[in-house]
Amino acid sequence: MNEEIRVGTTRITLHVTAFYPPMDIAEARVDVPIYVTTGETIGNHGKGSVPAHVQQDFDKKVEHALQVFADTLEASFKEGERNVEKH
């Protein structure tokens, strides 16, 4: 029976940058788990590669995380606008 085994992670960094003046407004880092399937082999040569992959629903998880990030960023801008209007 093949099963997925987590073998590591890779990090994706997302930047929100203003065009003028150029400056980073926000940043989000996401650690992405990487898996291999136990049925994969590297053969008799003792070296080679085994295909790695992310979880099947990874794209949906990324889409959700980006939406949460965008909503939070938008809310912080709106809060900033309210603070400016008060002064």
Secondary structure, DSSP 8 states (H G I E B T S, - for coil): ---EEEEEEEEEEEEEEETTTTEEEEEEEEEEEEEEETT----TTS------B--TTHHHHHHHHHHHHHHHHHHHHHHHHHHHHH-
